[in-house]
Amino acid sequence: MTVTSGGPGLRPHGRGGGPAHRLYSVVVFVLLASLDNVAIGLVPPLYGPISDAFDVSGRLLGVVTAVSFLVSAVAAVGWAYVGDRTNRKPLLMVGTLLWAAGTGGSALAGGYLTFLAAQLVAAVGLGAVGSVGFSVVTDLISPTRRGLVMSFWGLSQGVGTLAGTLVGGLLGAADWRRPFLLLTGVGLVATLAYLFTYDIRRGQSEPELAGRLDAGAEYDYRISRADLPRILARRTNRWLILQGLTAQAAFGSLVWLPVLFAERAEAQGYSTSTAVVVGSVFATLFQLGGVLSIVGGLIGDAVQRRTPRGRALVASIGILAALPFYLVLFFVPVTIDVPDGAGGGAVVGAVLASVFTEPSVGLSLLTAIVALALTSANSPNWFALIADVNPPEHRGTVYSLGNLVNGVGRAAGNGLVGVAFQALRAAFPPPLNFAVGLAAFQLFFIPTGVMYWLASRTSPADIDNVHDLLHTRADRL
């Protein structure tokens, strides 16, 4: 199938941008990808003080988070479609101002409904940053380095979520409104930073177009409604979008990892308060493997240079190879030795020390790092594959569709695993019910790996079609 798209073609245009300016632009966009996740992670740690301030239950604040995720994912599809048709820089600035305004409104809210409305405004703005920003970054990076840069893109989002949790918990301990006000100021500074970014031309990273664009032409093709069936007819797109349903069901279940280790601590006789700290520290330590997504991106780039199936094969092998390590992580006995009833700092220090003094803890940490390192090959290669198999004017829209399916999968995994824990409780007493439930949900990685393998079979033809299309368009100038 030949990739086609509407648009008048390549027309003369002259805009510059040196290496330093381009580097600055990449840094700004990657940082902004982390900031929108800071905003996402800000509310959950503050459920307690916010619910007290508004005299509502914590469950209603959970509704705010769930609805915000949904609104952001749906809005991202609209932002991406408009971004694939128009100038993207103003859209990113408007989106950033919207989430900053919503975050500031959250800090000033006097009641629950006002807070909900402000969070939804922020969610609409957040939808622009990821989807439109992704499209812009792919136009800055050559195909041979997409995996590496996309690993930083994905990593920044994970770091942003953790930073949001940390900022919310630390700054919001005395006054829950303070972190929202701080983030509002950061959002305004980020909007100002956008003003000085390189005005990135669509398609400028494509080798087929480089000569024409350097001579002053502009890639002026834009997405149209007629392109949407073609996007979904592209077989690799279908696998890249659908894999998120099962992959995120497994990833979504992992938010219960702190509960598993807290239950293990309680089973060894620790008080609930100490067990909660133990579970949080263990879960945070075990996320360190996600940093190795950079390695997954580098390997994807290297293998892709050898075979057009490379990125999808790396993701498939990583996902499937991680499964046994997750099973070991959930079932290996862990001996927890911390001072019960001590302050958080003392418990954290004891947990860190146990990594070196307790073999079972060290083994668990090593297993978790390997498991997360293998599965983290998914993210950068998914990003890069979307860019590889789609022309520049389709990428933001495909990314947003995949992100929407990811959100559905993550919500399903997060919710259904809780039901599974309760159902398993009759046959397996805690903490075994949590281990069995988490292990069962990691089986969703099997269809994920299979879909990446299928994508490895279809991607070479889709990549060739994009190359042929871009060559044809360049020749028309």
Solvent accessible surface area in square Angstrom, and as a share of the most:
residue,aa,sasa,rsa
1,M,121,0.54
2,T,89,0.52
3,V,1,0.01
4,T,56,0.32
5,S,19,0.12
6,G,31,0.29
7,G,41,0.40
8,P,115,0.72
9,G,5,0.05
10,L,17,0.09
11,R,115,0.42
12,P,108,0.68
13,H,58,0.26
14,G,67,0.64
15,R,74,0.27
16,G,61,0.58
17,G,25,0.24
18,G,37,0.36
19,P,119,0.75
20,A,80,0.62
21,H,72,0.32
22,R,90,0.33
23,L,116,0.58
24,Y,81,0.31
25,S,0,0.00
26,V,24,0.14
27,V,67,0.39
28,V,10,0.06
29,F,8,0.03
30,V,23,0.13
31,L,102,0.51
32,L,6,0.03
33,A,0,0.00
34,S,17,0.11
35,L,31,0.16
36,D,10,0.05
37,N,21,0.11
38,V,15,0.09
39,A,13,0.10
40,I,49,0.25
41,G,6,0.05
42,L,2,0.01
43,V,6,0.04
44,P,55,0.35
45,P,47,0.30
46,L,3,0.01
47,Y,58,0.22
48,G,39,0.38
49,P,54,0.34
50,I,0,0.00
51,S,12,0.08
52,D,117,0.60
53,A,55,0.43
54,F,21,0.09
55,D,129,0.67
56,V,36,0.20
57,S,61,0.39
58,G,35,0.34
59,R,205,0.75
60,L,73,0.36
61,L,0,0.00
62,G,25,0.24
63,V,65,0.38
64,V,0,0.00
65,T,25,0.14
66,A,60,0.47
67,V,50,0.29
68,S,18,0.12
69,F,106,0.44
70,L,104,0.52
71,V,40,0.23
72,S,18,0.11
73,A,10,0.08
74,V,82,0.47
75,A,21,0.17
76,A,4,0.03
77,V,36,0.21
78,G,40,0.38
79,W,34,0.12
80,A,1,0.01
81,Y,48,0.18
82,V,64,0.37
83,G,1,0.01
84,D,0,0.00
85,R,107,0.39
86,T,61,0.36
87,N,88,0.45
88,R,10,0.04
89,K,43,0.18
90,P,64,0.40
91,L,29,0.14
92,L,1,0.00
93,M,36,0.16
94,V,75,0.43
95,G,0,0.00
96,T,0,0.00
97,L,80,0.40
98,L,57,0.28
99,W,0,0.00
100,A,1,0.01
101,A,63,0.49
102,G,2,0.02
103,T,3,0.02
104,G,9,0.09
105,G,25,0.24
106,S,0,0.00
107,A,1,0.01
108,L,139,0.69
109,A,2,0.01
110,G,74,0.71
111,G,23,0.22
112,Y,31,0.12
113,L,135,0.67
114,T,77,0.45
115,F,0,0.00
116,L,39,0.19
117,A,55,0.43
118,A,12,0.09
119,Q,20,0.09
120,L,48,0.24
121,V,64,0.36
122,A,4,0.03
123,A,2,0.02
124,V,55,0.31
125,G,0,0.00
126,L,16,0.08
127,G,3,0.03
128,A,0,0.00
129,V,2,0.01
130,G,9,0.09
131,S,1,0.01
132,V,1,0.01
133,G,2,0.02
134,F,0,0.00
135,S,2,0.01
136,V,6,0.03
137,V,0,0.00
138,T,1,0.00
139,D,1,0.01
140,L,19,0.10
141,I,20,0.10
142,S,50,0.32
143,P,26,0.17
144,T,68,0.39
145,R,114,0.42
146,R,3,0.01
147,G,0,0.00
148,L,43,0.21
149,V,23,0.13
150,M,0,0.00
151,S,0,0.00
152,F,90,0.38
153,W,1,0.00
154,G,16,0.15
155,L,38,0.19
156,S,14,0.09
157,Q,37,0.16
158,G,38,0.37
159,V,81,0.46
160,G,1,0.01
161,T,52,0.30
162,L,91,0.45
163,A,32,0.25
164,G,0,0.00
165,T,65,0.38
166,L,107,0.53
167,V,44,0.25
168,G,0,0.00
169,G,34,0.33
170,L,124,0.62
171,L,59,0.29
172,G,1,0.01
173,A,86,0.66
174,A,92,0.71
175,D,66,0.34
176,W,17,0.06
177,R,72,0.26
178,R,109,0.40
179,P,0,0.00
180,F,2,0.01
181,L,94,0.47
182,L,90,0.45
183,L,10,0.05
184,T,26,0.15
185,G,32,0.31
186,V,50,0.29
187,G,0,0.00
188,L,96,0.48
189,V,100,0.57
190,A,7,0.05
191,T,12,0.07
192,L,100,0.50
193,A,25,0.20
194,Y,1,0.00
195,L,95,0.47
196,F,125,0.52
197,T,5,0.03
198,Y,4,0.02
199,D,46,0.24
200,I,18,0.09
201,R,15,0.06
202,R,10,0.04
203,G,0,0.00
204,Q,22,0.10
205,S,15,0.10
206,E,4,0.02
207,P,87,0.55
208,E,25,0.11
209,L,0,0.00
210,A,37,0.29
211,G,54,0.52
212,R,89,0.32
213,L,4,0.02
214,D,116,0.60
215,A,90,0.70
216,G,18,0.18
217,A,3,0.02
218,E,14,0.06
219,Y,0,0.00
220,D,18,0.10
221,Y,8,0.03
222,R,49,0.18
223,I,0,0.00
224,S,31,0.20
225,R,197,0.72
226,A,62,0.48
227,D,0,0.00
228,L,66,0.33
229,P,90,0.57
230,R,88,0.32
231,I,1,0.00
232,L,92,0.46
233,A,44,0.34
234,R,0,0.00
235,R,119,0.44
236,T,0,0.00
237,N,0,0.00
238,R,101,0.37
239,W,69,0.24
240,L,1,0.00
241,I,16,0.08
242,L,84,0.42
243,Q,5,0.02
244,G,1,0.01
245,L,80,0.40
246,T,23,0.13
247,A,0,0.00
248,Q,24,0.11
249,A,8,0.06
250,A,0,0.00
251,F,33,0.14
252,G,0,0.00
253,S,0,0.00
254,L,19,0.09
255,V,75,0.43
256,W,69,0.24
257,L,6,0.03
258,P,40,0.25
259,V,50,0.28
260,L,0,0.00
261,F,0,0.00
262,A,13,0.10
263,E,44,0.20
264,R,23,0.08
265,A,0,0.00
266,E,71,0.32
267,A,70,0.54
268,Q,83,0.37
269,G,63,0.61
270,Y,33,0.12
271,S,47,0.30
272,T,85,0.49
273,S,78,0.51
274,T,4,0.02
275,A,0,0.00
276,V,84,0.48
277,V,46,0.27
278,V,0,0.00
279,G,0,0.00
280,S,53,0.34
281,V,19,0.11
282,F,2,0.01
283,A,9,0.07
284,T,78,0.45
285,L,24,0.12
286,F,1,0.00
287,Q,70,0.31
288,L,90,0.45
289,G,0,0.00
290,G,22,0.22
291,V,77,0.44
292,L,70,0.35
293,S,7,0.05
294,I,39,0.20
295,V,69,0.40
296,G,5,0.05
297,G,0,0.00
298,L,84,0.42
299,I,84,0.43
300,G,0,0.00
301,D,3,0.02
302,A,43,0.33
303,V,43,0.25
304,Q,30,0.13
305,R,131,0.48
306,R,215,0.78
307,T,39,0.22
308,P,64,0.40
309,R,75,0.27
310,G,0,0.00
311,R,3,0.01
312,A,0,0.00
313,L,44,0.22
314,V,20,0.11
315,A,0,0.00
316,S,6,0.04
317,I,113,0.57
318,G,5,0.04
319,I,0,0.00
320,L,70,0.35
321,A,39,0.30
322,A,0,0.00
323,L,22,0.11
324,P,72,0.45
325,F,77,0.32
326,Y,3,0.01
327,L,59,0.29
328,V,69,0.40
329,L,2,0.01
330,F,0,0.00
331,F,92,0.38
332,V,21,0.12
333,P,110,0.69
334,V,9,0.05
335,T,71,0.41
336,I,9,0.05
337,D,92,0.48
338,V,11,0.06
339,P,60,0.37
340,D,76,0.40
341,G,62,0.60
342,A,39,0.30
343,G,50,0.49
344,G,40,0.38
345,G,62,0.60
346,A,52,0.40
347,V,1,0.00
348,V,55,0.32
349,G,36,0.35
350,A,22,0.17
351,V,1,0.00
352,L,81,0.40
353,A,51,0.40
354,S,7,0.04
355,V,25,0.15
356,F,178,0.74
357,T,100,0.58
358,E,39,0.17
359,P,112,0.71
360,S,25,0.16
361,V,1,0.00
362,G,21,0.20
363,L,86,0.43
364,S,0,0.00
365,L,22,0.11
366,L,109,0.54
367,T,8,0.05
368,A,1,0.01
369,I,46,0.23
370,V,46,0.26
371,A,0,0.00
372,L,22,0.11
373,A,22,0.17
374,L,51,0.25
375,T,2,0.01
376,S,17,0.11
377,A,7,0.06
378,N,11,0.06
379,S,38,0.25
380,P,0,0.00
381,N,0,0.00
382,W,12,0.04
383,F,10,0.04
384,A,0,0.00
385,L,0,0.00
386,I,1,0.01
387,A,1,0.01
388,D,14,0.07
389,V,0,0.00
390,N,0,0.00
391,P,0,0.00
392,P,0,0.00
393,E,0,0.00
394,H,0,0.00
395,R,2,0.01
396,G,1,0.01
397,T,3,0.02
398,V,0,0.00
399,Y,9,0.03
400,S,0,0.00
401,L,43,0.21
402,G,0,0.00
403,N,54,0.28
404,L,47,0.23
405,V,34,0.19
406,N,21,0.11
407,G,34,0.33
408,V,79,0.45
409,G,0,0.00
410,R,101,0.37
411,A,69,0.53
412,A,40,0.31
413,G,1,0.01
414,N,61,0.31
415,G,44,0.42
416,L,105,0.52
417,V,0,0.00
418,G,16,0.15
419,V,100,0.57
420,A,25,0.19
421,F,4,0.02
422,Q,123,0.55
423,A,76,0.59
424,L,42,0.21
425,R,119,0.43
426,A,104,0.81
427,A,73,0.57
428,F,67,0.28
429,P,88,0.55
430,P,43,0.27
431,P,30,0.19
432,L,75,0.37
433,N,0,0.00
434,F,16,0.07
435,A,4,0.03
436,V,33,0.19
437,G,1,0.01
438,L,0,0.00
439,A,11,0.09
440,A,52,0.40
441,F,23,0.10
442,Q,0,0.00
443,L,91,0.45
444,F,78,0.32
445,F,0,0.00
446,I,75,0.38
447,P,48,0.30
448,T,0,0.00
449,G,0,0.00
450,V,70,0.40
451,M,23,0.10
452,Y,1,0.01
453,W,108,0.38
454,L,47,0.23
455,A,0,0.00
456,S,0,0.00
457,R,143,0.52
458,T,11,0.06
459,S,0,0.00
460,P,28,0.17
461,A,49,0.38
462,D,8,0.04
463,I,14,0.07
464,D,79,0.41
465,N,27,0.14
466,V,3,0.02
467,H,63,0.28
468,D,84,0.43
469,L,17,0.08
470,L,0,0.00
471,H,97,0.43
472,T,61,0.35
473,R,3,0.01
474,A,6,0.04
475,D,103,0.53
476,R,159,0.58
477,L,85,0.42
